[in-house]
């Protein structure tokens, strides 16, 4: 077994495919609205879900899967995994896997560390758990944006075939989160990118292209 698991920022391809991913959910308002929006455009996405938020909204995890989307593990508490023990990191991932399984969904083989940060200790755990590490090469910082055009502009700046877009449908503390600007940006992207020849895929579909 290799020490280092597969780490993916995007893939090299001439095929105009792009993966749309969402972190931190589920959220009782914004995840539902996002699912409606994705269904309207018949697009499948990948949701990296947080264990703490799953505990509060197990029904939404089931809804994500029932709608044909893909799940990824985004750890339990959304705490930075840097300088944490391997036992802490393993618990963060396994606890979230167990919660996903309790929702009737398959345990995902993909993980995205909170904030995209990790050290060798986390890589060791991911390898033991047979997880692929999915990062991104199209950052949006949608959680900071005050207007959807700012998010869309960031996507276009980095957009290329085989890219991975990272956005957010929730947050560490759902009670303080407003992702309405992100939703507006998603609508623009779902409408405009196909006109530019791009096709949306899940992470698994993206990896299959490579």
Secondary structure, 3 states (H helix, E strand, C coil): CCCCCCEECCCCCCCCEEEEEEECCCCCCHHHHHHHHHHHCCCCCEEEECHHHHHHCHHHHHHHHHCCCEEEECCCCCCCCCCCCHHHHHHHHHHHHHHHHHCCCCCCCEECCHHHCCCHHHHHHHHHCCCEEECCCEECCCCCCCCHHHHHHHHHHHCCCCEEEEEECCCCCHHHCCCHHHHHHHHHHHHHCHHHCCEEECHHHHHHHC
